[in-house]
Amino acid sequence: MDLAKDLRDELKRIRVEADTFPGIFEAAKKIAETLDIEIKHKQKVSRQKNRANPDVQSAEEYFRVTVFNPFLDFYIMDLGERFIDHEKILEGFSALFKHDLSEIDKAAEKFIETVEFCQKFLDSGPTAVLIELKMWKKYLIRKGDIKPNNSLKALDDCPEENCPNINMLLRILATLPVSTSTAERTFSSLKRIKTIQRNTIKEDRLNGLAALAMHRDIGITADEVIDELAKNLESLNFFFDKRRKNVTNFCTRLCNADYYRSVK
């Protein structure tokens, strides 16, 4: 949260002083010269509604007013909406990483607000979840004074059967997106997968193809595919029946060819 505030303050300073843009513009000019692109600004007209129409004298000033400043304004606003406006809710998650029970008691108020915010995903009320958090910390101490510093490591040491609510809070924290780019990439992948030719594709197959496209960095071996097919005997029997029919048809055609060849 402090990093978000520091970043917002620095962006506001850059927005007011505008001391960073000249260096960015010079770098853009060099790239444009390499690509043989001329950077120029549009002239101001008396009446214009379809584009920015600032009263500027140079291309640098034009792009600072129409591109750089709006981008900073949007980024500053987005930081506020995603982090600072939900400061109490996000700070409540920090109680999950407090290792001392006295520190958990100090952060109990914010943690309860976070639990109330996520109540529809939990099985117990705020007080019960707070007690469950303390029990989980005692479990980590008995296990060897384990001190996870992020949600993924904490999930590995949080048994779902013993601490279901804490496990769910850690899952929520681990899946909170910092930006919308991941979700937007997901929709872009779906557009490429579900084309007009695949309009009748079923949900299970679509989910599988989408997972393969989004996690293309994970390699899949032939043995893993065979093991997955073996779990569904109907699909496996259909696969072998189809191959068996193809072999039978091929043998029949081959015998017929030999018969006709002998008759001739």
Buried (B, 14 or more C-beta within 10 A) or exposed (E): EEEBBEBBEEBEEBBEEBEBBEEBBEEBBEEEEEEEEEBEBBEEEEEEEEEBBEEBEEBBBBBBBBBBBEEBEEBBEEBBEBBEEBBEBBBBBBBBBBBEEEBBBEBBEBBBBBBBBBEEEBEBEBEEBBEBBEEBBEBBEEEEEBBBEEBEBBBEBBEEEEBBBBBBBBBBBEEEEEEEEEEEEEEEBBEEBBEEEEEEEEEEEBEEBBEEBBEEEEEEEEEEEEEEEEEEEEEEEEEEEEEEEEEEEEEEEEEEEEEEEEEE
